[in-house]
Amino acid sequence: MATLRFNYGTMGSGKSTLALQINHNLTSRGLAGLLLTKLDRDGGQVTSRL
């Protein structure tokens, strides 16, 4: 069954970092994840400054 996760918060609250952590955990277990973004600083790719 698919799960939709929607993270929101103020700037600097770690939304992108959380999305990247979840995606990493899924791929390490052999599951597929899809990261979607709008108006990220690096175009169409989710990035974090960490």
Secondary structure, 3 states (H helix, E strand, C coil): CCCCCCCCCCCCCCHHHHHHHHHHHHHHCCCCCCCCCCCECCECCCCCCC
